[in-house]
């Protein structure tokens, strides 16, 4: 199991939606920054693929019913 999967599993078991959202938002920012910096001589496809995979894993965790957003 990858480290990010362990972190996600931990936050899911704690039902800590806010932490998962913070991690997702951070990974999205990293992904955007990496995409903006890619260009001549710098092809970070492995980094981009990894970040996108992590965002997808976090979003799947956020979709789980046990950590659904609380009703206002």
Beta strands, then each sheet from edge to edge (+ up, - down):
end
